[in-house]
Structures are given as structure tokens and as C-alpha cells.
């Protein structure tokens, strides 16, 4: 699944998710790949997404 500021995609293949995230990046849109389980958690929590932080 791909998560953007506008919401969450349906479950898609990993290769397709990578392609979409790259396309969004080219447009200046932040997007993240999340697992289907994480996507379901996000949906259940009212679209609450914890932006990952990198150390």
C-alpha cells in the first residue's frame, strides 16, 4: 500500500508501490510504502499515520 497526504491506496504489488512512490517524489509529494497490515491499522485508527523518522 502507498500512503500519501491524501490517503491510502489499495493493496498493490511491491514493484508497483515503488514505482508510485518515485512518481510522487518527482511531483514533490511525500509518499510511503506500508504493509497491508499497517495500512489496515491506519484505516482503523482514522487515518492516523506516524511519519517514520530516520536516525
N, C-alpha and C positions, 0 to 999 in steps of 0.2 A: 504494500500500500504506500501511497505517497501522501504526505501531509504538507499542505501549504497554508498560508494565512486565510485562504478561502474555504478550507475544509480538508476532507479526507477522500481519497479515491477509493474505488472498489478494489478488491484483491486483484493484483496483476502479477505477471511473471517478473522475476528479479531483473532480467535484462531490460524489459520494458520500463520498469521503475527507474533504473539507472539512466535510461535514455530521457525520460521525462524530467528527472531532476536536472540533468545537463541542459535541457531546453529551457527550463525555468530559470536556471542560473544565467543563461545567455540573455534572458529578458529582465534580469535584475530581481527575480522573485526568489525568496528563500524557500527551499523545499527540503524535506527529509524523508528518507525511506524508513518505514516502520514495519514491523512484523504484523501479520494478520491478528495475532493475539493482542499486541499493543494497540492496533487500530480499533479493535473491539472495546478495549479498556477506555480508549479516548472517547469513543462514541458513547459509552455507558456513563462517563463522567461529565457529560455535557460539553464535549469537545475541548476538554482541558488537556493541554499539551505542555509538557515540561521540556522546554528547549534544552538540548544537550549542551553541556559545557565541556571543553577540552582542556586538559591540564598541560 
